[in-house]
Amino acid sequence: MTGNGCILKHASICTDSGLRLRELCIEAGLPKDLFQIIVTDHDVSDKLIAHPRVRRVTLTGSEAAGRHVGAVAAKALKKTVLELGSNDAYLVLEDADIETVVKFSVMGRIYNNGETCISAKRFIVTDKVYDPFVDAFVAQMKAITKGDPTDQNSQLGPLSSQDQFDTVRGQVDDSVAKGATIL
């Protein structure tokens, strides 16, 4: 952090992870007051963004959140970085070792229950290896041990909230309505 103070406002559904991050930074030797977590609503965070002592703003979140934070930051002429709901595509080419690719594709998909902005969500696969990739990927996903996230044998727990479940359910339903097939 090179001496620059930092204030983090986590999404309301994951405030505890922000608080734990601060604890870890302090345990690692970061000065206690250099990295702060705020638990607040958007009106207060908008005022914080506009504050003259805040020099830069970064956001990882949805496009809607990016539009809002970007507009508030632009109005105050703040340097801004917006990471908006992206997910890097996994490219699977014809010379791919399917076993290795599938192993890491599944790991990338279920890391942190798949609830990170960098989770594997898109796979672009050449025709030549499409069927073997899909077959192996589906088989490995079906073999995932689902259950209580505090059980060390569980590889995939429930979504973080009912709202998140409803969002994912809606995305699946929409995809199927547009021609997707659930494997």
Buried (B, 14 or more C-beta within 10 A) or exposed (E): EEEEEBBBBBEEEEBEEBBEBBEEBBEEEBEEEBBEBEEEEEEEBBEBBBEEEBEEBEBBBEEEBBEBBBEBBEEBEBEBEBEBBEBEEBEBEEEBEBEEBBBEBBEBBBBEBBBEEEBBBEBEBEEEBEEBBBEBBEEBBEEEEEEEEEEEEBBBBBBBEEEBEEEEEEEEEEEEEEEEEEE
